[in-house]
Amino acid sequence: MDNIFKGLGVALITPFCKDGSVDFSSLSSLTDSLITDGIDFLCVLGSTAETPCLSGDERRRVKDCVVEAAGRRVPILLGMGSNDSAALANEIKNFDFRGVDGILSVVPYYNKPSQQGMYEHFKLVASAAGDRRVVLYNVPGRTSVNMQAATTLRLAQECDNIVAIKEASGSLAQIDTIIHNAPEGFDVLSGDDALAVELIGMGSCGVISVVGNAIPRTFAKMVRTALSGDKVAAETADSELRELYRLLFADGNPAGIKALLAAKGRINNVLRLPLTPATEETQTALAAFTDIC
């Protein structure tokens, strides 16, 4: 099965109204503008979307809102992860996937499974997904465990519908091992904005980006420049965004990206506890980047 999630994917935020309810109007508007501004695919209900703090009904409505606003113009990757393997498999089997092109599934968190446990978990996910594409998500900073290259490659080789991995381990050696030993048709996506250009240079097919929520045109151009092989131009563009990358994660994600989008007048600067808005210092510094298109 081929991987259709390439180039610039945006890890979409969930906007909230001032009363804390989901702001579906802003979500629809943001979805439309991101596609108009040239992104390649959308990642819905990932970490950046504050998904753990959304109810089941809200998650379904967010998915439906994005699907409607996207209008099949770009592929949609839907976050579906859990540390309860059986419950996740059951949810996947019974989910309404209309308008959705694939699943992004994170390494089980909190339980701290072994490599064999991760392997069996994702084998179950792949089986439950049937003919739907699955993208693995390795993010040790959130899950407390790292899925090793050997486990990723084992899954890539054995499960035809596991088509890619979003790698956010930060280990260049591990990512390089995956890229250069993966079976044909299996891709690596950067899970870190700050490593996107470097990983593309190593052979990755793109990035699932946080900063893309706010500067889709600028980031899409940089990603495509890197994918075209123009290393010097891509690295120059990347260097100009280094301070922005730092600020976006200074107070955690999605506090930074929501502060920047609020400064651009796109959303309310509202998060759900236990997350809180970026500090005033960070917000002031981020406001300097609002003129980037």
N, C-alpha and C positions, 0 to 999 in steps of 0.2 A: 504494500500500500504506500502511495507516495505521500510526502509531506508537503502540505500547502501553506504552512505557517512559516513564511520567510520574509526577510527584510525588516521593516519597522512594525513591530506589534506594540500596542499601547496597553498597559495594565490599567484599565479604566478605574477611576475613583467612583465612589458613591456620594453624590452631593446630598446634603441635608438642608431642610428648611430651618429657620431659626428656632422652631419648636422641637427640632430633633427628628421629625419625620422625613422620609425619603423625598427628595425634591425631584420628582420625575420629569418636570418641565426642563430643568437644567440638565438632567441626565440625557434627555432626548436631544437637546440643543448641542451639548458637548459631543455626543456621538456623531451627529451630523457634521459638525464643523471639523472634527478630526478626520473624517473620511474625505471631506471636501479639500482639506489641507494636505492630503496625500499619504496617509498612513497605509500600511499593507494589510494589517489585520488587527482585530480587537481581542483583548483578553478580558473577560468579564468575570466578576466574582472571585478575584484572586486576593492576595494579601492586601494590596493597595486599596481594595474596595471595602475594607473593614468587614469582610464577610462573616467572621465569627460573631459580630454584633448585630447581624441581620437575622430576622426571624425567617422561618421557612417560607411563609407567604411573601415576605419582602424579597427574598431571593428569587422566587418565581416571577414576581412582578418586575424586578430589575432586569432579569433575562428577557422577558417579553418586551419591555420598553426598548431595550437596546436592539433586539432583533427587528422590531418594527421600524425604529429610526434608521437602522443600517440598510434596510431594504435590499439585502443580498448583495450589496456593493462590495463588501470585503468579507473574508472568512471570519467566523467568530469561534473563539476558543473559550470554553466555559470551565471555570474552576470547580472541581469536584474532588475534595479530599477529606480524609477522616483518619482517626487512629483506631477506628472500629472497622475492620476489614469486611466483615459480613454485612454490617449495616450499610456501608458504602456500596457494596456490590448490589444489594437490594435496591438502594436508591437509584443507582444507574439503570438497573433493569426496568424500573417503573417511571423513569423521568420522561417528561415531554421535551424531546430534543428538536422540535421543529425550529428551523432557522439556525441551528447550532451545527458547526462543522467538526468539532473535536472537543476532547476533555483534557484539561490540565490538572494533573493529580500529584499532590505533594507527598513527599516521604512522610510516613506516619510520625506524628509528633507526640511528645510526652512519654509514650510507652518505651522509647529507646530500643527498638527492635534490632536484632542481629542482621547481618547481611542476608542470611537465609530467610529471615522474617520479611525483610523488604522485598526480596525476590518473590516469595509466595504471595505477599500482599498484592504486588503489581500484576502477577499472573492472574489473580482473581479479578482484579480491575479490568484487565485486558479481555478476559473471557466475558465478563458482564457487559462490556462495551460493544461486543459483537463486531459489526462492520464499521464502527466509529473509530476515528483516529484518537490515539492517546499520546499526550506529551507528558513525560515525567518531569517532576520539579524537585530538584535537589537544593535545599537551602538550609544548611546546618545551623546558621545563625538563628533560625526560627524553630527548627525541629529538635535541635541538640544532638542530632546524629548525622553522619555523612554517608551517603550512598557511594561506595567505592566504584571506581571505573569498571572493575571486573563484573560487578553486579549489574551496572547499566548495560554493559556490552552483552552480558548473558541474556538479559531481557530483550535487547534489540535484535539479537540473533534468533530468539525463540518465538517472539510474538510479532507477527506481521503487522498488526495494527498499532504497535508502539513505534511511532515514526520520528520522535525527537525527544530531547531533554532540554529543559530550561536549567542551565547550570549556574548556580549562585554560590558555589563553594568557595570561590576565590582562589582555588588551587590551579594555577596554570599548568602544572605538570599533570594533574589528574584530567583536566579538560583536554589537554593535548593528546593524552593516551586514548581518550574516547574518540576524538576526531579522527585520529590516524588508524584506529582499529575497528571503526564502526562498519557494519555491513552496508552495502549500497542502499541508498534511500533513507538512511537514518541520519538525522541532523542534530547539531548542537546549536541552541539559542543562548545568547548571553542573558543572564539574569541580573546583570549589573550594568547600569548606564556607563559608569566610568571605565568598564573593561570592554565595551562593545567594539570599539575600533581595533583594539589589540586582538580580541578573539576572532574577529572577522579575518584579520591578517593571518591567523593560525588555521583558518578554515571553517569557522562557524558560518551559519547561514543568516544571521541577523540577531535581533535583540527583542526581548519583551521589556518595554521601557516604562519608567515612572515619569521622567522628565518630558516624554512625548505628549503627556496630557496638556502641557502648557506651551511647548514650542514644537509642534509637530512638523512644520515646514523645515525649520532649521535642522532638526534632528534627522528627519527623513533624508534630507539632502546629504548630511554627513554619512549616514549609513549607506546610502547608495553610492556615494563616492568611494567609501571603503570597499564595498562589494565589487565595484568596477576595477579595483586594483590600484587606484590612485592613492597610494599610501601617504605620500607627503601632504597632499591636500586634506585628506581625512584626519591625519594627526594634527595638522594646524587648526582645523575646525574644532577638534576635540580639546585641544589645549585651551582654547578660548572659553570652554564651558567648565573647566575644572573647578572653579570657585562655586559655580552654580551646583554642581554635583555635591560638593561638600555641604553647602547650605541646606540643600533639600533633605539631607539625612542627619543634620546636626541635632535635631530634636525628635528623630524617628520618622518613620513613614506610616501614613501619608500626611503627617503634620506639615512637612515642608511643601509638598506639592499643593496641598489645599491652601496654604498661605499665599503661594504664588498665584494660583488661580483666583483667589479672592482679591488679590491686589490688581489683577487684570479685569476684575468686575464680572467674572464668569460664575462664581458660586459664593455662598456664604461660608465663612471660615468656621465651620461647625464639625466637630468630630464626636464620636460616641465613646463614653468611658468604657474601659480604662484609658483610652487615648485622649490627649488634650492638645490644644493648639500650640503651634510653635511660639517660642518666646518673642517678646516685643523686639528684642535685638535681632533675632533671626528674620522676623517679618520685615523689619526696616531694610535689612541687607538684601532680602529677596526682591523687594520692591524695585530695586535698581535694575532688575532683569526684565521688567514688564514690557520693554520696547522691543524685545527679541521676537521676531515673527516665526 
